[in-house]
Structure formats: C-alpha cells, structure tokens
Amino acid sequence: MTIRIRQARPADLGTICRLRLQRTAWLAARGSDQWTREGRGLPIELFARAVERSLRAGETWIAEVDGEPAGTITVNDRADEGLWSPGELADAVVVHYMIVDLHFTGLRLGTALLAHAAAIARARHRTWVRLDAWTTNPGLHAYYHRAGFRLVRLAGPEASGPSGALFERRADSWLPAPVLTSAGGELHAR
C-alpha cells in the first residue's frame, strides 16, 4: 500500500464533495448534526464554492492510496470570524475540511494528513497547527486528543459557526520527519 499526498486540482472538487456527503451521512447515522443543515453546517453548494476557492489558491490536498483518492485536507492561514485571534493566526497554519473516505478508515490517513499540515507549517516557519472542530462532536474531540492536539478553548458567542472547539499542536512535535520540498504541487522527502 502506497500513501501519497498531492496538491488537489479543480477536477478533484467532485471527489471532495462526495467525501463530505459520505461523511455527513455517516455522522448523522450516529446521531451527530455535524455538517447538516440542522446543525448549521454549510450546504453542499456553499461547501463546494469554498473548496473551489481553496483549490484555486493551492490550499487543498488529496491523500491517495495506491493512486485512488482516499482523503482531503485544506491548509491555510485563515479561520472563521471569532475563533482565533490575529496573533494566534500569525504563527499558525489552520486545518479545514479534513475528511477520510470511509473505505480507507484504519489506515491512519488522518494522521498522515495532519503530519502534512505540520510540514507545511514548518516550511512557512509557523509554530502551530490549529483547527476548529464541531463543538458538539465529542468523538471528534477525542480523535484530535489522540492525534496529539490539545483543546485550547471553546469559542465564545462572537464565533459565527458551529465549529467552536479550538485545538492546537506544535508543528515541531511531529519531528523527526523528512525534510519536504515542493515540486510540481507535490511534497517530496529529501
């Protein structure tokens, strides 16, 4: 089995939307309102527009297993209003829309995608990998704790969305790791 993380292309938008719909249905079947309209999640049309902007900006990545798309992550330096302070954003990369295809669970793709975000942070000389998780999803919170993140705080009422559980992990805590270089939109070990 070969896992490769590559920069996503506009042609990947349909795959990313499929992953979101798949995971939303899986979460709903387990009683979670994450990403649903009832839970104030972005409708798929607005999600697709947001991902399309991230694709054009080169902020979205695809994890492939033996050449087949298996997961996605978006990494940039922005967050929804009211979550992180400008100072917190200045020294971090922010993870968005990390989704692993249900057919590939158990392969530690989430771990690989988060390590990729840390490599991006180190390449940009940022100290932190930060993210916001759905406030009412304790299973997701436990996942990030197991992945080495710490809960910083729950966002206050000024936060605009339902993802108000704020987590962070030092980018250098993934070390030792290979030095990564960018070539043609992919990161390669050097």
Backbone hydrogen bonds in HBPLUS format (Angstrom, degrees):
<---DONOR---> <-ACCEPTOR-->    atom                        ^
c    i                          cat <-CA-CA->   ^        H-A-AA   ^      H-
h    n   atom  resd res      DA  || num        DHA   H-A  angle D-A-AA Bond
n    s   type  num  typ     dist DA aas  dist angle  dist       angle   num
A0066-ASP N   A0002-THR O   2.77 MM  64  5.07 165.8  1.79 152.9 156.5     1
A0004-ARG N   A0064-GLU O   2.93 MM  60  5.19 156.4  1.99 144.4 151.7     2
A0064-GLU N   A0004-ARG O   2.70 MM  60  5.19 163.3  1.73 159.2 165.2     3
A0006-ARG N   A0062-ILE O   2.88 MM  56  5.41 160.5  1.92 156.9 158.5     4
A0062-ILE N   A0006-ARG O   2.77 MM  56  5.41 164.7  1.79 163.9 169.3     5
A0007-GLN N   A0185-GLY O   3.07 MM 178  5.28 136.4  2.27 142.6 155.2     6
A0008-ALA N   A0060-THR O   2.81 MM  52  5.45 171.2  1.82 134.0 135.1     7
A0012-ASP N   A0009-ARG O   2.80 MM   3  5.42 163.1  1.82 123.9 129.8     8
A0013-LEU N   A0010-PRO O   3.16 MM   3  5.69 170.7  2.17 118.9 121.4     9
A0015-THR N   A0012-ASP O   3.06 MM   3  5.24 115.3  2.50 102.7 118.2    10
A0016-ILE N   A0012-ASP O   2.97 MM   4  6.25 162.1  2.00 161.5 166.9    11
A0017-CYS N   A0013-LEU O   2.94 MM   4  6.19 160.1  1.98 154.2 159.5    12
A0018-ARG N   A0014-GLY O   2.90 MM   4  6.09 153.3  1.97 144.7 152.5    13
A0019-LEU N   A0015-THR O   2.91 MM   4  6.22 155.1  1.98 149.5 156.0    14
A0020-ARG N   A0016-ILE O   3.03 MM   4  6.31 156.2  2.09 145.6 151.8    15
A0021-LEU N   A0017-CYS O   2.96 MM   4  6.23 165.9  1.98 154.4 157.2    16
A0022-GLN N   A0018-ARG O   2.87 MM   4  6.02 162.7  1.90 152.5 157.8    17
A0023-ARG N   A0019-LEU O   2.92 MM   4  6.07 167.0  1.94 151.9 155.2    18
A0024-THR N   A0020-ARG O   2.87 MM   4  5.99 156.0  1.93 149.9 157.2    19
A0025-ALA N   A0021-LEU O   3.06 MM   4  6.22 164.2  2.09 149.4 152.7    20
A0026-TRP N   A0022-GLN O   3.06 MM   4  6.30 156.1  2.12 144.9 152.0    21
A0027-LEU N   A0023-ARG O   2.86 MM   4  6.06 161.2  1.89 151.8 156.3    22
A0028-ALA N   A0024-THR O   2.88 MM   4  6.08 164.1  1.91 151.8 156.4    23
A0029-ALA N   A0025-ALA O   2.98 MM   4  6.14 153.4  2.05 146.3 153.0    24
A0030-ARG N   A0027-LEU O   2.93 MM   3  5.17 144.0  2.06 103.9 115.3    25
A0032-SER N   A0027-LEU O   3.00 MM   5  5.19 162.9  2.03 140.5 134.9    26
A0031-GLY N   A0028-ALA O   2.98 MM   3  5.01 162.8  2.01 110.3 112.0    27
A0036-THR N   A0033-ASP O   3.06 MM   3  5.41 165.0  2.08 129.5 131.0    28
A0039-GLY N   A0036-THR O   3.13 MM   3  5.09 126.4  2.43  93.0 106.6    29
A0041-GLY N   A0036-THR O   2.73 MM   5  4.97 160.1  1.77 156.1 150.1    30
A0040-ARG N   A0037-ARG O   3.04 MM   3  4.96 160.2  2.08 107.8 110.3    31
A0046-LEU N   A0043-PRO O   2.97 MM   3  5.46 119.4  2.35 112.4 126.2    32
A0047-PHE N   A0043-PRO O   2.91 MM   4  6.17 160.9  1.94 157.5 163.7    33
A0048-ALA N   A0044-ILE O   2.83 MM   4  5.96 159.6  1.87 145.8 150.8    34
A0049-ARG N   A0045-GLU O   3.13 MM   4  6.43 151.8  2.21 139.4 146.5    35
A0050-ALA N   A0046-LEU O   2.96 MM   4  6.23 158.4  2.01 148.9 154.5    36
A0051-VAL N   A0047-PHE O   2.88 MM   4  6.15 164.3  1.90 158.4 162.6    37
A0052-GLU N   A0048-ALA O   2.83 MM   4  5.95 155.2  1.89 145.2 152.9    38
A0053-ARG N   A0049-ARG O   3.06 MM   4  6.32 155.6  2.12 146.8 151.8    39
A0054-SER N   A0050-ALA O   3.09 MM   4  6.41 156.9  2.15 145.2 151.7    40
A0055-LEU N   A0051-VAL O   2.74 MM   4  6.02 149.7  1.83 153.9 163.2    41
A0056-ARG N   A0052-GLU O   3.01 MM   4  6.28 162.4  2.04 150.3 154.0    42
A0057-ALA N   A0053-ARG O   3.02 MM   4  6.25 142.0  2.17 141.4 152.2    43
A0059-GLU N   A0054-SER O   2.93 MM   5  5.16 170.6  1.94 157.6 155.5    44
A0058-GLY N   A0055-LEU O   3.08 MM   3  5.16 158.5  2.13 104.5 111.2    45
A0075-VAL N   A0059-GLU O   2.82 MM  16  5.38 160.0  1.86 157.0 160.0    46
A0061-TRP N   A0073-ILE O   2.78 MM  12  5.37 160.6  1.81 163.4 170.3    47
A0073-ILE N   A0061-TRP O   3.15 MM  12  5.37 149.3  2.25 139.0 142.2    48
A0063-ALA N   A0071-GLY O   2.89 MM   8  4.92 164.7  1.91 124.8 129.9    49
A0070-ALA N   A0063-ALA O   2.70 MM   7  5.52 167.3  1.72 166.1 161.8    50
A0065-VAL N   A0068-GLU O   2.89 MM   3  5.21 156.6  1.94 146.1 146.3    51
A0068-GLU N   A0065-VAL O   2.99 MM   3  5.21 168.3  2.00 115.2 118.1    52
A0101-ASP N   A0070-ALA O   2.80 MM  31  5.16 166.1  1.82 136.9 141.7    53
A0072-THR N   A0099-ILE O   2.83 MM  27  5.41 146.9  1.94 150.9 161.5    54
A0099-ILE N   A0072-THR O   3.02 MM  27  5.41 151.2  2.11 139.0 147.1    55
A0074-THR N   A0096-HIS O   2.91 MM  22  4.96 157.9  1.96 158.8 154.6    56
A0096-HIS N   A0074-THR O   2.78 MM  22  4.96 152.2  1.86 152.4 153.6    57
A0076-ASN N   A0094-VAL O   3.06 MM  18  5.35 159.4  2.10 146.0 150.6    58
A0094-VAL N   A0076-ASN O   2.58 MM  18  5.35 167.3  1.60 161.7 164.4    59
A0083-LEU N   A0080-ASP O   3.33 MM   3  6.09 148.6  2.44 144.7 142.4    60
A0088-GLU N   A0085-SER O   3.07 MM   3  5.12 117.7  2.47  98.0 113.1    61
A0089-LEU N   A0085-SER O   2.99 MM   4  6.30 153.6  2.06 154.5 162.2    62
A0090-ALA N   A0086-PRO O   2.96 MM   4  6.09 143.1  2.10 144.4 154.3    63
A0092-ALA N   A0089-LEU O   3.32 MM   3  5.24 156.3  2.38 116.0 111.8    64
A0127-THR N   A0091-ASP O   3.09 MM  36  5.65 127.5  2.38 123.1 131.5    65
A0128-TRP N   A0091-ASP O   3.09 MM  37  6.31 161.5  2.13 150.4 155.6    66
A0093-VAL N   A0128-TRP O   3.02 MM  35  6.46 149.1  2.12 149.8 155.9    67
A0130-ARG N   A0093-VAL O   2.90 MM  37  6.22 170.5  1.91 164.8 168.1    68
A0095-VAL N   A0130-ARG O   2.88 MM  35  6.28 157.9  1.93 162.0 168.7    69
A0104-PHE N   A0101-ASP O   2.90 MM   3  5.55 164.3  1.93 122.4 127.7    70
A0105-THR N   A0102-LEU O   3.45 MM   3  5.34 171.1  2.46 106.5 105.5    71
A0112-ALA N   A0108-ARG O   3.05 MM   4  6.43 154.2  2.12 144.6 151.6    72
A0113-LEU N   A0109-LEU O   2.80 MM   4  6.07 157.7  1.85 153.8 159.9    73
A0114-LEU N   A0110-GLY O   2.90 MM   4  6.10 159.2  1.95 149.8 155.2    74
A0115-ALA N   A0111-THR O   2.92 MM   4  6.10 153.8  1.99 145.7 153.3    75
A0116-HIS N   A0112-ALA O   2.94 MM   4  6.14 143.5  2.07 139.7 149.9    76
A0117-ALA N   A0113-LEU O   3.01 MM   4  6.39 149.8  2.11 142.6 150.3    77
A0118-ALA N   A0114-LEU O   2.99 MM   4  6.33 150.5  2.07 144.2 152.3    78
A0119-ALA N   A0115-ALA O   2.92 MM   4  6.24 148.9  2.02 143.9 152.3    79
A0120-ILE N   A0116-HIS O   2.98 MM   4  6.33 152.0  2.06 148.7 156.3    80
A0121-ALA N   A0117-ALA O   2.91 MM   4  6.23 156.9  1.97 146.5 153.2    81
A0122-ARG N   A0118-ALA O   2.89 MM   4  6.19 162.9  1.92 153.4 157.1    82
A0123-ALA N   A0119-ALA O   2.93 MM   4  6.11 157.5  1.99 145.0 151.5    83
A0124-ARG N   A0120-ILE O   3.00 MM   4  6.23 138.0  2.18 144.7 155.8    84
A0124-ARG N   A0121-ALA O   3.13 MM   3  5.14 128.6  2.40  95.1 108.8    85
A0126-ARG N   A0121-ALA O   2.76 MM   5  4.86 171.9  1.77 146.1 146.0    86
A0125-HIS N   A0122-ARG O   3.00 MM   3  4.81 159.7  2.04 102.9 108.0    87
A0171-ALA N   A0127-THR O   2.72 MM  44  5.46 172.8  1.72 142.0 144.6    88
A0129-VAL N   A0169-ARG O   2.86 MM  40  5.38 155.1  1.92 156.3 164.7    89
A0169-ARG N   A0129-VAL O   2.96 MM  40  5.38 141.9  2.11 146.0 157.6    90
A0131-LEU N   A0167-PHE O   3.01 MM  36  5.41 152.5  2.09 150.1 150.4    91
A0167-PHE N   A0131-LEU O   2.93 MM  36  5.41 166.2  1.95 158.0 162.5    92
A0133-ALA N   A0165-ALA O   2.75 MM  32  5.03 162.8  1.78 145.1 150.6    93
A0165-ALA N   A0133-ALA O   3.15 MM  32  5.03 164.8  2.17 156.9 152.3    94
A0137-ASN N   A0134-TRP O   3.23 MM   3  5.59 161.1  2.27 122.4 121.0    95
A0135-THR N   A0162-PRO O   3.00 MM  27  6.12 171.4  2.01 150.5 153.0    96
A0140-LEU N   A0137-ASN O   3.11 MM   3  5.45 126.4  2.41 106.6 118.9    97
A0141-HIS N   A0137-ASN O   3.18 MM   4  6.57 154.7  2.25 148.0 155.5    98
A0142-ALA N   A0138-PRO O   2.92 MM   4  6.15 158.3  1.97 146.9 152.1    99
A0143-TYR N   A0139-GLY O   3.00 MM   4  6.25 149.5  2.10 138.9 147.5   100
A0144-TYR N   A0140-LEU O   3.04 MM   4  6.39 161.5  2.07 153.3 156.2   101
A0145-HIS N   A0141-HIS O   2.96 MM   4  6.26 151.7  2.04 148.5 157.1   102
A0146-ARG N   A0142-ALA O   2.90 MM   4  6.17 163.0  1.93 152.8 156.9   103
A0147-ALA N   A0143-TYR O   2.93 MM   4  6.20 136.0  2.13 141.0 154.3   104
A0149-PHE N   A0144-TYR O   2.91 MM   5  5.39 156.8  1.97 162.5 154.9   105
A0148-GLY N   A0145-HIS O   2.99 MM   3  5.26 158.7  2.04 111.8 115.2   106
A0150-ARG N   A0168-GLU O   2.90 MM  18  5.60 161.0  1.94 153.5 156.9   107
A0168-GLU N   A0150-ARG O   3.05 MM  18  5.60 148.7  2.15 145.3 154.5   108
A0152-VAL N   A0166-LEU O   2.71 MM  14  5.54 162.2  1.74 158.3 164.5   109
A0166-LEU N   A0153-ARG O   2.93 MM  13  5.55 167.9  1.95 171.8 174.7   110
A0155-ALA N   A0164-GLY O   2.69 MM   9  4.79 163.0  1.72 142.5 148.6   111
A0159-ALA N   A0156-GLY O   3.11 MM   3  5.92 168.9  2.12 124.4 127.8   112
A0173-SER N   A0170-ARG O   3.12 MM   3  5.37 158.8  2.16 106.9 113.5   113
A0175-LEU N   A0172-ASP O   3.17 MM   3  5.44 161.7  2.21 107.6 113.2   114
A0190-ARG N   A0179-VAL O   2.83 MM  11  5.51 139.6  1.99 159.5 170.7   115
A0181-THR N   A0188-HIS O   2.96 MM   7  5.36 152.5  2.03 144.0 152.1   116
A0188-HIS N   A0181-THR O   2.86 MM   7  5.36 154.8  1.93 149.3 157.6   117
A0183-ALA N   A0186-GLU O   2.96 MM   3  5.50 157.2  2.02 153.9 161.3   118
A0186-GLU N   A0183-ALA O   3.23 MM   3  5.50 161.0  2.27 109.9 115.7   119
